[in-house]
Amino acid sequence: MGREKVVSEVTEEKLDKYFDVTGRALKKVKIAEKKDFDWKAAAEDFLDMAQRYFDDAKIFREKGEIVTAFAALNYAHGWLDAGARLGLFDVDHDSELFTVD
């Protein structure tokens, strides 16, 4: 059984891909009108997304896809950070782990 190739460096191609996706997303975003929503369901959704990306990062790491694992970890933390900043999560004013306060 052969070992999978370990990808442990960010290539220009990978960096270009992430710049492209994020750049297109930034251009597409529009501030939505105020809506009433289920706060708890939103918090659970953000937490679920963070956990899924965290779990994916572990799988990517096991497969040797280090760069993709790193990206998934950043997505996971981004969901947590956004939830904390919106006030969906109580993080006890922890500005070391979150961009709050």
Secondary structure, DSSP 8 states (H G I E B T S, - for coil): ------B-S--HHHHHHHHHHHHHHHHH----------HHHHHHHHHHHHHHHHHHHHHHHHTTBHHHHHHHHHHHHHHHHHHHHHTSS--TT-TTTS---
